[in-house]
Amino acid sequence: MTDQRTLAYLNMYAVLGTLENLCELDPKSKEIIASIKKPVSLCFDVKDGPAATITFTSKGCRMEDGARECNIKIPVSSCEKFNKIIDGTVTPVPSKGFSKINFLLKTFTALTDRLSEVMQPAPEALKDREFFELSTKCTFYTIAVALAQIGNQDEIGKHSASYMVDGDIHFGIGDDIAATLRVKDHHLVTIKKAPEKPRAIMKFKDLNLASALFNGTANALECVCNGSIEIHGMASMIDNMNRLLDRVALYLG
């Protein structure tokens, strides 16, 4: 069972938040933003739900929590409506920034279309190794952020978070791709870099394994037994992170 409010938080911070990584990693997305002459800030403000501001430059983009100073503001009347905006069944209507409508219709739409291609790839596209790696990395960062949102917003997720002690969990793929799941007073925050002093570690051997785990074609228990998933540290953190991962799959699978 899922709820619309939690899904809205995942769509805001985990899905749209992955635009940061897409603009950093994807040559096509870099081409899309290269023509931006001045920074453009876009704010989504959802009633009784999440609010975030994304600032785009020719070098990349950055998401900040909350409704901040922006060029374009899109107020959304409910979490349900925001989720429909993300799945493409409702068109967003800005309350501010009509002079920047070209950015919204062209640049932002091109980026979100590209994000959809990468996050929901056609099987043929994954045969290209470069695209496969891009898709797997972006999926990883989406899941990493989703873990925190599930732990903070979803009722079952909050129950799991209530058993997690304070500290950092290293969540990663190999030695180069990592995120921190930080726990403080049972509130979770994702930081898109490795922690300095993790209390627990969950690391997948490589991108091939990570992709297989994400799409359900690998047996996680078997991978733990053969060492291709590295797990050690505080047991309560790992056990409950696994429960959060199950909830992420329910929302985003």
SVG drawing of the C-alpha trace seen along z (x, -y; Angstrom):
<svg xmlns="http://www.w3.org/2000/svg" viewBox="-5 -38 42 56">
<polyline fill="none" stroke="black" stroke-width="0.4" points="0.0,0.0 1.3,-3.5 0.1,-7.0 0.0,-10.0 1.8,-12.3 4.8,-10.1 4.9,-9.6 4.9,-13.3 8.0,-13.6 9.7,-10.9 8.7,-12.5 10.1,-15.9 13.3,-15.0 14.2,-11.5 13.0,-11.8 13.3,-15.5 16.4,-15.6 18.1,-13.2 18.2,-16.0 21.3,-17.1 23.1,-13.9 21.7,-13.8 23.1,-17.2 26.5,-16.1 26.8,-12.7 24.9,-12.8 26.4,-14.5 22.9,-15.0 21.7,-16.8 24.8,-18.9 24.0,-20.0 20.4,-20.9 21.6,-23.3 24.6,-24.7 22.4,-27.4 21.3,-28.8 22.7,-32.3 21.6,-33.3 20.7,-31.1 17.0,-30.2 15.3,-29.0 12.1,-26.9 10.0,-26.3 7.4,-23.6 5.3,-24.4 2.8,-21.6 0.0,-22.4 0.3,-20.1 3.4,-18.5 6.9,-19.1 8.4,-22.3 11.7,-22.7 13.6,-25.1 15.8,-23.9 18.4,-26.4 19.7,-25.7 22.8,-27.1 24.9,-26.2 27.1,-24.1 24.4,-22.0 21.5,-22.3 21.0,-22.2 17.9,-21.4 17.3,-23.2 14.6,-22.3 11.7,-24.9 10.1,-27.6 12.9,-30.1 13.4,-33.1 12.8,-31.9 12.2,-33.0 9.3,-30.5 6.9,-29.4 4.5,-26.5 2.0,-26.2 0.3,-22.8 -3.0,-22.4 -2.4,-18.8 0.0,-15.9 -2.2,-13.9 -2.0,-16.7 1.8,-17.0 2.1,-13.2 0.0,-13.6 2.3,-16.4 5.3,-14.1 3.6,-11.2 2.7,-13.6 -1.1,-13.5 -1.5,-17.1 0.2,-20.2 1.8,-22.5 0.6,-26.1 3.1,-28.7 1.9,-31.6 5.1,-33.5 7.6,-33.6 5.6,-33.8 8.5,-35.6 10.5,-32.4 7.8,-30.1 10.2,-29.2 12.6,-27.7 9.8,-25.7 8.4,-24.4 11.8,-23.7 14.7,-23.3 13.0,-21.9 10.7,-19.7 13.7,-18.4 15.5,-17.5 12.6,-15.7 12.0,-13.8 15.7,-12.8 15.3,-11.8 12.4,-9.5 14.5,-7.9 17.3,-7.2 15.1,-6.1 12.7,-4.0 15.0,-2.7 14.1,-0.7 15.7,2.7 17.5,2.0 19.0,-1.2 20.6,0.7 22.8,2.6 24.9,-0.6 27.3,-0.3 27.6,-4.1 23.9,-4.5 23.6,-1.4 26.1,-3.0 24.3,-6.3 20.9,-4.7 22.2,-2.6 24.0,-5.5 20.9,-7.7 18.7,-4.9 21.1,-4.5 20.9,-8.2 17.1,-8.2 16.9,-5.2 19.4,-6.7 17.3,-9.8 14.0,-7.8 15.3,-5.9 15.3,-9.0 11.9,-10.2 10.3,-6.8 11.8,-6.8 10.5,-10.3 7.1,-10.2 5.7,-6.7 4.0,-5.3 5.6,-1.9 8.9,-3.5 8.8,-5.7 8.3,-2.6 11.5,-1.2 13.4,-4.5 12.3,-4.5 14.6,-1.5 17.7,-3.1 20.4,-4.5 22.1,-7.8 25.0,-7.7 25.9,-7.4 25.3,-4.5 27.5,-4.1 25.4,-3.1 27.4,-2.5 28.5,-0.7 32.1,0.3 34.6,-2.3 33.5,-5.3 29.7,-5.7 28.3,-6.4 25.8,-8.2 25.3,-8.7 22.1,-7.9 22.4,-10.0 20.2,-9.1 19.6,-11.7 16.8,-11.2 15.2,-8.8 15.1,-11.4 16.9,-10.5 18.8,-12.7 20.6,-11.6 23.9,-13.2 25.2,-12.3 28.7,-11.5 30.4,-8.9 30.4,-9.3 33.7,-9.8 32.9,-7.5 30.1,-5.2 28.5,-3.1 27.2,-0.6 28.0,0.2 25.9,1.6 27.9,1.8 27.3,3.5 30.2,5.0 29.7,3.2 27.2,1.6 26.2,4.9 25.2,6.3 23.5,3.0 21.4,3.0 20.4,6.6 19.3,5.9 17.4,2.8 15.4,4.6 14.9,7.8 16.9,10.2 19.5,10.9 18.9,12.7 20.1,10.4 20.5,13.1 22.7,15.1 24.8,12.0 25.3,11.4 26.4,15.0 28.9,14.9 30.2,11.5 29.2,9.5 27.1,7.4 29.3,6.1 27.3,5.6 28.8,4.9 28.4,2.6 25.4,1.8 22.9,4.5 19.8,2.4 20.8,-0.1 21.2,2.5 18.1,4.4 15.9,1.4 17.5,0.0 16.6,3.2 13.0,2.7 13.1,-0.9 14.5,0.5 11.5,2.8 9.2,-0.2 11.1,-2.2 10.5,0.7 6.8,0.5 6.6,-3.2 9.0,-3.4 9.1,0.1"/>
</svg>
